[in-house]
């Protein structure tokens, strides 16, 4: 018996190839994409501009299968978090953050994360596997249906950020296919600058992303020098700050865009005046915006959030140097949906000592 094709796994190019294999015209791809992503169709039965015979055939050989929603939590600030179960039993999380005139969906790209950043709950779960295209775009599809699907009304999800569980650039092909669906006119139709990929700094893949699917780039920096960043972001031992920032300069120049640098504020660790001045020196020449992120508490860590006065002082130094700098408002921390708190439920496949070898092999 032949395998059933999950239509959520197919971006436009793959969808056109699929229908060509059935002897159908390529425009069938755009029709089906619109039904799935703009109308939230969960099966082919209601796709009335497809012939009955084609619908019957598709019902036999295809499915529309997203992760299963296990639970949905609502924060007092309006943030919503979904826990979603994958077919292998692993669970991932996605978060919707509503703001005035804007709705941002944060999605995951891996079950767990191999990078083991010391301040992040996801890394403490270990790493199991990369997510399939259907499991990534399926998070957007689920959120869109939950928030209300009506193409005639203003869209609820205006921005998508790959800042959930996992390192997106270590799942490059599937993440790119999912982002192409996010920006596809017949799917979600988002501007490529309203899709943001956040990376801890997988340098070779930053260059490849620039070539095949340029979107907004955010870099989890968190330290101004290699000694400190080695402790906070172990990937820095493979791709030190100088290499990472050189890749960022090339990305910004070739895409005519700015880079967002994320910097979690840890009391007495990376929040000193000296760190701020060193960061200014490091970022010179890069069109950059800096997001200062007050640390959100996670289990099994000794880190504390920097005092508000220290965050304000740090921000003032960066702004005086000409960098757009904001302190990110903490959202959804009462349901563990804030930055660094997403953990899901992941069965780790590997010991910590093997994680950096895997990172190097994937890069």
PLY file of the C-alpha trace (Angstrom):
ply
format ascii 1.0
element vertex 363
property float x
property float y
property float z
element edge 362
property int vertex1
property int vertex2
end_header
0.00 0.00 0.00
1.46 3.36 -1.05
2.16 6.02 1.58
-0.36 8.80 2.15
0.97 12.30 1.40
0.41 14.94 4.06
-0.47 18.08 2.08
0.95 20.24 4.89
4.39 18.89 3.99
4.28 20.50 0.51
5.27 24.05 -0.31
4.07 25.46 -3.63
6.85 23.94 -5.73
6.39 20.53 -4.12
2.60 20.82 -4.44
2.89 21.57 -8.17
5.17 18.54 -8.60
2.68 16.41 -6.69
-0.21 17.37 -8.97
1.95 16.98 -12.07
2.57 13.42 -10.92
-1.19 12.92 -10.91
-1.47 14.27 -14.46
-3.13 17.48 -13.22
-2.42 21.10 -14.17
-0.12 23.14 -11.94
-2.90 25.57 -10.95
-4.37 22.82 -8.78
-1.56 23.56 -6.34
-2.63 27.17 -5.81
-6.25 26.09 -5.39
-5.41 23.58 -2.68
-2.98 25.95 -0.93
-5.70 28.59 -0.68
-8.17 26.10 0.76
-5.74 24.85 3.39
-4.08 28.06 4.53
-6.52 30.86 3.73
-9.73 28.99 4.59
-8.31 26.52 7.12
-9.64 23.42 5.35
-9.04 20.21 7.29
-9.94 17.86 4.42
-10.55 17.93 0.66
-14.31 17.44 0.81
-15.17 21.13 0.80
-12.74 22.09 -1.97
-15.57 22.74 -4.39
-13.47 24.08 -7.27
-11.86 20.64 -7.57
-13.75 18.01 -9.53
-15.51 15.30 -7.58
-13.27 12.65 -9.12
-10.13 14.53 -8.09
-11.43 15.01 -4.56
-12.15 11.29 -4.33
-8.63 10.49 -5.49
-7.07 12.96 -3.07
-9.10 11.51 -0.21
-7.45 8.15 -0.88
-3.84 9.28 -1.22
-3.54 12.46 0.89
-4.30 13.86 4.31
-4.12 17.20 6.09
-2.53 16.31 9.40
-1.10 18.80 11.89
0.20 18.09 15.41
-2.48 17.24 17.97
-3.40 19.99 20.44
-2.99 18.60 23.96
-3.77 21.78 25.86
-4.28 25.52 25.40
-3.43 28.07 28.07
-4.45 31.72 28.26
-2.34 34.34 30.03
-3.81 37.30 31.86
-2.12 39.54 29.26
-3.87 37.83 26.32
-1.00 35.54 25.34
-2.07 32.03 24.30
0.09 28.91 24.40
-0.60 25.57 22.75
1.02 22.30 23.76
1.00 20.04 20.69
1.76 16.32 20.51
3.66 14.83 17.60
3.03 11.33 16.26
6.10 9.96 18.08
4.85 11.24 21.44
7.12 14.28 21.73
5.37 17.56 22.48
6.19 21.06 21.25
4.85 24.49 22.10
3.69 27.52 20.10
2.73 30.93 21.48
0.51 33.74 20.15
1.23 37.25 21.44
-1.42 39.88 20.64
-0.49 43.55 20.54
-2.11 46.72 19.25
-2.28 46.32 15.46
-0.10 43.22 15.51
-0.35 39.52 16.31
2.88 37.51 16.59
3.00 33.72 16.53
6.12 32.05 17.92
6.67 28.55 16.51
9.07 25.68 17.19
11.39 24.02 14.68
12.77 21.06 16.65
11.61 18.68 19.36
13.94 19.97 22.04
17.22 21.67 21.17
20.81 20.42 20.90
22.48 23.73 21.80
22.11 23.63 25.61
22.19 27.40 26.18
22.56 27.71 29.93
19.61 30.08 30.51
17.00 28.36 28.29
14.40 25.80 29.40
14.22 24.16 25.97
17.85 23.12 26.06
17.36 21.53 29.47
14.88 19.12 27.84
17.58 17.72 25.57
17.09 17.03 21.86
15.08 14.41 20.00
14.68 15.34 16.32
13.95 17.95 13.67
10.33 18.78 12.91
8.82 17.98 9.52
7.44 20.78 7.35
3.90 19.76 8.34
4.84 19.98 12.01
6.22 23.50 11.61
3.60 25.05 9.33
1.00 22.99 11.19
1.55 25.21 14.23
0.55 28.25 12.16
-2.41 26.34 10.72
-3.62 25.30 14.18
-3.25 28.81 15.60
-5.02 30.33 12.59
-7.99 28.00 13.03
-8.09 28.63 16.79
-7.95 32.39 16.35
-10.64 32.42 13.66
-10.29 31.84 9.93
-12.01 34.46 7.79
-10.07 35.69 4.72
-12.40 38.70 4.45
-11.38 40.01 7.87
-8.12 41.50 9.06
-5.71 38.67 9.82
-5.00 37.85 13.46
-1.48 36.53 12.76
0.53 39.35 11.19
4.01 38.08 12.08
5.62 34.68 12.58
8.85 34.21 14.51
10.88 31.01 14.61
11.89 31.61 18.20
10.22 28.63 19.85
11.84 25.30 20.65
14.97 24.43 18.69
17.62 26.00 16.47
15.93 26.66 13.09
19.13 26.65 11.05
19.87 23.07 12.15
16.62 22.05 10.42
17.34 24.14 7.37
15.41 22.52 4.50
12.18 21.96 6.42
12.28 25.42 7.98
12.82 27.05 4.57
9.89 25.13 3.07
7.67 26.21 5.97
8.76 29.84 5.64
7.99 29.72 1.92
4.44 28.74 2.82
4.27 31.62 5.28
5.24 34.06 2.53
3.42 32.33 -0.35
0.64 34.50 -1.83
-1.68 31.50 -2.13
-0.96 30.46 1.48
-0.42 33.03 4.26
1.00 35.79 2.08
3.16 37.39 4.78
5.89 39.82 3.78
9.27 38.13 4.13
10.20 40.84 6.62
7.26 39.77 8.80
8.82 36.32 9.15
11.75 36.26 11.56
14.23 33.45 12.03
16.15 33.48 15.30
19.49 31.68 15.43
22.17 31.18 18.04
24.69 31.58 15.22
25.08 28.63 12.84
27.33 30.69 10.58
27.39 28.61 7.34
23.61 28.38 7.28
23.22 32.16 7.72
24.95 32.58 4.37
22.80 29.93 2.76
19.62 31.48 4.15
20.65 34.77 2.58
20.83 33.04 -0.80
17.68 30.91 -0.83
15.12 32.49 1.52
16.02 35.89 2.96
13.77 36.81 5.88
14.25 38.97 8.97
17.21 37.66 10.94
17.50 37.70 14.73
20.66 36.55 16.47
20.76 35.30 20.06
23.97 37.04 21.11
23.70 37.47 24.91
27.37 38.36 25.47
29.91 40.79 24.00
32.98 38.52 24.15
33.89 34.91 23.49
34.79 33.93 27.07
31.36 34.87 28.41
29.42 33.68 25.36
31.15 30.29 25.53
29.50 29.84 28.94
26.06 31.09 27.93
25.84 29.81 24.33
28.14 26.78 23.85
27.74 26.98 20.05
30.11 29.96 20.29
33.00 27.53 20.68
32.34 26.41 17.10
31.41 29.78 15.63
32.97 32.58 17.72
31.61 36.11 17.81
33.92 37.54 15.14
32.77 34.92 12.58
29.14 35.35 13.57
29.16 39.13 13.26
30.97 38.95 9.91
28.14 36.72 8.64
25.62 39.23 10.00
27.31 42.09 8.14
27.12 40.15 4.88
23.48 39.23 5.48
22.51 42.84 6.20
24.39 44.18 3.19
23.06 41.62 0.70
19.44 41.84 1.90
19.42 45.59 2.63
18.03 44.87 6.07
18.96 45.29 9.71
19.80 42.51 12.15
18.05 42.12 15.49
20.38 41.08 18.29
18.76 39.43 21.29
20.45 39.88 24.64
19.04 38.24 27.78
19.77 40.33 30.88
21.35 38.24 33.64
22.09 39.86 36.98
25.82 40.21 37.58
26.68 38.11 34.53
26.37 40.18 31.34
24.65 43.41 32.44
27.58 45.61 33.46
28.53 48.98 32.01
31.68 47.33 30.66
29.64 44.71 28.84
27.45 47.40 27.32
30.44 49.36 26.05
32.07 46.22 24.66
28.82 45.35 22.88
28.75 48.82 21.30
32.26 48.24 19.98
31.34 44.80 18.61
28.24 45.96 16.75
29.71 49.03 15.07
29.16 48.96 11.31
26.20 46.59 11.48
22.70 48.00 10.89
21.31 46.64 14.12
18.49 46.73 16.60
19.05 45.33 20.08
16.34 43.60 22.10
17.16 43.45 25.79
15.27 40.52 27.30
14.69 40.45 31.06
15.55 36.90 32.13
12.51 34.71 32.69
12.89 32.15 35.49
13.31 28.48 34.61
13.91 25.41 36.78
17.43 24.29 37.70
19.27 27.56 37.20
21.03 30.03 39.47
20.54 32.97 37.11
18.49 35.97 38.22
16.89 38.76 36.21
18.90 41.97 36.07
17.44 44.81 38.15
15.42 47.33 36.18
18.01 50.03 36.86
20.78 47.89 35.37
18.68 47.17 32.27
17.89 50.87 31.85
21.58 51.82 32.21
22.59 49.16 29.66
19.96 50.39 27.19
21.00 54.03 27.59
24.61 53.21 26.69
23.53 51.43 23.51
21.10 54.16 22.52
23.72 56.86 23.10
25.91 54.98 20.61
23.14 55.19 17.99
21.62 51.69 18.27
17.86 51.27 18.37
17.42 49.44 21.66
14.26 48.25 23.37
13.58 46.31 26.52
11.26 43.50 25.53
8.07 43.44 27.55
7.67 40.12 29.29
4.54 38.38 28.00
2.92 35.14 29.09
5.28 34.37 31.95
2.34 33.29 34.13
1.83 30.32 31.75
5.57 29.74 31.09
5.19 31.16 27.59
7.80 33.91 27.83
11.17 33.96 26.07
13.36 31.05 27.17
10.57 29.26 29.03
9.22 26.95 26.29
9.99 23.35 27.14
7.30 21.04 25.75
7.79 17.38 26.57
10.77 15.87 24.81
12.48 12.50 25.03
16.17 13.28 24.69
18.01 10.92 22.35
21.57 11.89 23.15
23.89 12.59 26.01
25.13 16.12 26.57
28.70 15.25 25.63
27.58 14.40 22.05
25.58 17.53 21.39
28.36 19.71 20.00
29.48 16.93 17.66
25.94 16.79 16.29
25.86 20.57 15.84
29.06 20.46 13.82
27.81 17.57 11.70
24.58 19.40 10.89
26.22 22.73 10.06
0 1
1 2
2 3
3 4
4 5
5 6
6 7
7 8
8 9
9 10
10 11
11 12
12 13
13 14
14 15
15 16
16 17
17 18
18 19
19 20
20 21
21 22
22 23
23 24
24 25
25 26
26 27
27 28
28 29
29 30
30 31
31 32
32 33
33 34
34 35
35 36
36 37
37 38
38 39
39 40
40 41
41 42
42 43
43 44
44 45
45 46
46 47
47 48
48 49
49 50
50 51
51 52
52 53
53 54
54 55
55 56
56 57
57 58
58 59
59 60
60 61
61 62
62 63
63 64
64 65
65 66
66 67
67 68
68 69
69 70
70 71
71 72
72 73
73 74
74 75
75 76
76 77
77 78
78 79
79 80
80 81
81 82
82 83
83 84
84 85
85 86
86 87
87 88
88 89
89 90
90 91
91 92
92 93
93 94
94 95
95 96
96 97
97 98
98 99
99 100
100 101
101 102
102 103
103 104
104 105
105 106
106 107
107 108
108 109
109 110
110 111
111 112
112 113
113 114
114 115
115 116
116 117
117 118
118 119
119 120
120 121
121 122
122 123
123 124
124 125
125 126
126 127
127 128
128 129
129 130
130 131
131 132
132 133
133 134
134 135
135 136
136 137
137 138
138 139
139 140
140 141
141 142
142 143
143 144
144 145
145 146
146 147
147 148
148 149
149 150
150 151
151 152
152 153
153 154
154 155
155 156
156 157
157 158
158 159
159 160
160 161
161 162
162 163
163 164
164 165
165 166
166 167
167 168
168 169
169 170
170 171
171 172
172 173
173 174
174 175
175 176
176 177
177 178
178 179
179 180
180 181
181 182
182 183
183 184
184 185
185 186
186 187
187 188
188 189
189 190
190 191
191 192
192 193
193 194
194 195
195 196
196 197
197 198
198 199
199 200
200 201
201 202
202 203
203 204
204 205
205 206
206 207
207 208
208 209
209 210
210 211
211 212
212 213
213 214
214 215
215 216
216 217
217 218
218 219
219 220
220 221
221 222
222 223
223 224
224 225
225 226
226 227
227 228
228 229
229 230
230 231
231 232
232 233
233 234
234 235
235 236
236 237
237 238
238 239
239 240
240 241
241 242
242 243
243 244
244 245
245 246
246 247
247 248
248 249
249 250
250 251
251 252
252 253
253 254
254 255
255 256
256 257
257 258
258 259
259 260
260 261
261 262
262 263
263 264
264 265
265 266
266 267
267 268
268 269
269 270
270 271
271 272
272 273
273 274
274 275
275 276
276 277
277 278
278 279
279 280
280 281
281 282
282 283
283 284
284 285
285 286
286 287
287 288
288 289
289 290
290 291
291 292
292 293
293 294
294 295
295 296
296 297
297 298
298 299
299 300
300 301
301 302
302 303
303 304
304 305
305 306
306 307
307 308
308 309
309 310
310 311
311 312
312 313
313 314
314 315
315 316
316 317
317 318
318 319
319 320
320 321
321 322
322 323
323 324
324 325
325 326
326 327
327 328
328 329
329 330
330 331
331 332
332 333
333 334
334 335
335 336
336 337
337 338
338 339
339 340
340 341
341 342
342 343
343 344
344 345
345 346
346 347
347 348
348 349
349 350
350 351
351 352
352 353
353 354
354 355
355 356
356 357
357 358
358 359
359 360
360 361
361 362
